[in-house]
Amino acid sequence: MKSATSSQPKPAALTAKQLEIRQRSARILDTVFPIICEQGLSAVNVEAIAREMQCTRGTIYNHFPNKEEILLALATRSVRRRMELFRFAVTLGDRPRECCAAIGMAAEVYVDCLPDDFAIEQIIRHVPVWQKTSPGRREVLTQCEQQCIGCLSGVVESAVQSGDLIVDDPTTMPATVSQLVFGLWSLVYGGLVLEATSPSLSMAGISDARTAIRRNCNALLDEIGWRPLYDSASYEEFIKRITPRLRKHIEIIRVETIQEALE
């Protein structure tokens, strides 16, 4: 498939001043990550960031009005990385159901390989943080999240178009797609959040959240008749085959994201 951007004009080269601003913004984001990981969210403030970067507080304020805007920018960068991984994942399956499984596996790889990115996504959703961010930056994050969900929606729609998933009443297809996407998204994303944040899972007898998530997703797809129905051997072989490719690609995405910020 041809690249959607192949016919678009290349963006104008950045001036030296614009490049300097972008580089400094990227350094600010990269400085905040270890502070959060090592000392917690409460340790993040403009003074601490300026001290780590050996610059003035005014320099930080030239780029971000408060620490919440920095956290939102970090979350947006993280969701963009997840979006690019999902886009790659859907190219790994021969049929829509495999593509669906690949997105689920990509979500797991994202959490494993970029745990700090995943944690930032949770932090920004806290009401005290979210309320102090600007509508413009919120909209950027929202658009990135919608594109992530759109990857899954496209796979569901392709399953209907190919006949792998039968919708009896075509007029209900949009609602059917939306409900199924929400069901899968809540199972995978919600399950991974619980795995990362809930110490009570093991007390409830849930020792392997990943297996439970996969099993529940496949049960849902079998229930609605999405072909081919679940086969343990072929499913496990597919997951085993694509996981190294997803892990390799996420490292490419990580490097590209940093380079884009510095260009």
Secondary structure by P-SEA (a helix, b strand, c coil): cccccccccccccccaaaaaaaaaaaaaaaaaaaaaaccccccccaaaaaaaacccaaaaaaccccaaaaaaaaaaaaaaaaaaaaaaaaaacccaaaaaaaaaaaaaaaaaacaaaaaaaaaaacaaaaaaccaaaaaaaaaaaaaaaaaaaaaaaaaaaacccccccccaaaaaaaaaaaaaaaaaaaaaaaaaccccccccccccaaaaaaaaaaaaaaaacccccccaaaaaaaaaaaaaaaaaaaaaaaaaaaaaaac
